[in-house]
Amino acid sequence: MIYRKLGRAGVDVGVVGLGMEYLEFEPENTVVSVVHEAIYHGVNYIDLFMASPGVRDNLGKALRNKRQKVMIAGHLGSVLRGGQYSRSKERVECLAFYEDLLRRLKTDYIDVLMLHFVEKQDDYDKVFHSGGLLDLALKIKKQGKARFIGMSGHNVPTALQAVNGGSIDVLMFPINPAFDTLPAEMLPGVSLKEILYRQKPSAVDEAMPARIALYHACAAQNVALVAMKPYAAGVLFRDNPSSITLTPVQCLSYALSQPAVCTVVPGCRSVAEMRDALAFLNATEEEKDFSAIHRNPMWKIKGNCMYCNHCLPCPVGIDIGRLTRIVDTAGFGMSDIVMADYEALPVKASACTECGICLERCPFGVDVMVNMNRAVAIFKK
């Protein structure tokens, strides 16, 4: 394993980490085997944002007698309501799910306590104002139940506020070439320094280099960057409008080349996928080369589902991310496994009432109703 410092936290983390998102509904033996494979090869940073009891229990079992080998990033603000993932900024509710996380993982502390999904200005104000979730996180840290404070989000201006505010040690942010090379030019008269410190907010919001400037801001403040969604949910592996496809090694190489990035947490649902990520460690420079992205920056990822389920909770109980992933897989070929996966969903796409709440929540501009209609057309229910 190759190790880097976790920003000002000063501890060593492996450049290849593990995101647990795709293991949420996998059986215990799968979760244990993936986690053990990761730890065996030196992975020591694991992110778990989901509040589902099953995946929390399974990770706890996987870490039995191995807790001291890994750093766990747990999220304050990820909750379960009516059996569905949801987000909360209410202190009592968030604390209850945090304590549930400790119990299920059978641990006394979480290494990086993430302020979960701080996306819009309203989120930021609720979390960082006096009496908000930041104060709760600091209290938890003072009690010895957390070591460092982090934040997860997808929005550059909000993330910049947190980084420059000095309250977080770690920022988890989506980093991949599809997001970072979307076409736009630096606006005339807007310097990197102005973007870093938001001296011209309106200009900053319109300038594509703000994403790269965010990474530099993290470096300047010694805030560790944890790169999530390095594969853009697998979109970069298959034919897409750019006509460019990348390998897992190239995606990790890209993310790790950005300022302040200390580790990448790809979602892995099998030992094979974990090994695909670990291949970065022994890859040649030629295998790591991602320069092909410069041939065509028009990735057009906006509107593609990342299966993150930040659109939940659904009023009728549809597991939107999981359902959409199945539909996308069906687009590459129907099989008995795909059909069985769809049949296993407790609520099918036909239950969608097109209320539009999910559209407001999606950070990637996905037209969820189109995907629901695709599912009905394919699976007839």
Stockholm file with secondary structure:
# STOCKHOLM 1.0

chainA/1-381         MIYRKLGRAGVDVGVVGLGMEYLEFEPENTVVSVVHEAIYHGVNYIDLFMASPGVRDNLGKALRNKRQKVMIAGHLGSVLRGGQYSRSKERVECLAFYEDLLRRLKTDYIDVLMLHFVEKQDDYDKVFHSGGLLDLALKIKKQGKARFIGMSGHNVPTALQAVNGGSIDVLMFPINPAFDTLPAEMLPGVSLKEILYRQKPSAVDEAMPARIALYHACAAQNVALVAMKPYAAGVLFRDNPSSITLTPVQCLSYALSQPAVCTVVPGCRSVAEMRDALAFLNATEEEKDFSAIHRNPMWKIKGNCMYCNHCLPCPVGIDIGRLTRIVDTAGFGMSDIVMADYEALPVKASACTECGICLERCPFGVDVMVNMNRAVAIFKK
#=GR chainA/1-381 SS CCEEECGGGCCEEESBCEECGGGTTSCHHHHHHHHHHHHHTTCCEEEECCCCHHHHHHHHHHTTTTGGGCEEEEEETEEEETTEEEECCCHHHHHHHHHHHHHHHTCSCEEEEEECCCCSHHHHHHHHSTTSHHHHHHHHHHTTSEEEEEEECSCHHHHHHHHHHTCCSEEEEECCHHHHTCSCCCCTTCCHHHHHHTSSHHHHHHCTTHHHHHHHHHHHHTCEEEEECTTGGGGGGSCCTTCCCCCHHHHHHHHHTSTTEEEECCBCSSHHHHHHHHGGGGCCHHHHCCGGGGGCCCCCCTTSCCCCCTTCCCTTCCCHHHHHHHHHHHTTCCCHHHHHHHHTCSSCGGGCCCCCHHHHHCTTCCCHHHHHHHHHHHHCC
#=GC SS_cons         CCEEECGGGCCEEESBCEECGGGTTSCHHHHHHHHHHHHHTTCCEEEECCCCHHHHHHHHHHTTTTGGGCEEEEEETEEEETTEEEECCCHHHHHHHHHHHHHHHTCSCEEEEEECCCCSHHHHHHHHSTTSHHHHHHHHHHTTSEEEEEEECSCHHHHHHHHHHTCCSEEEEECCHHHHTCSCCCCTTCCHHHHHHTSSHHHHHHCTTHHHHHHHHHHHHTCEEEEECTTGGGGGGSCCTTCCCCCHHHHHHHHHTSTTEEEECCBCSSHHHHHHHHGGGGCCHHHHCCGGGGGCCCCCCTTSCCCCCTTCCCTTCCCHHHHHHHHHHHTTCCCHHHHHHHHTCSSCGGGCCCCCHHHHHCTTCCCHHHHHHHHHHHHCC
//
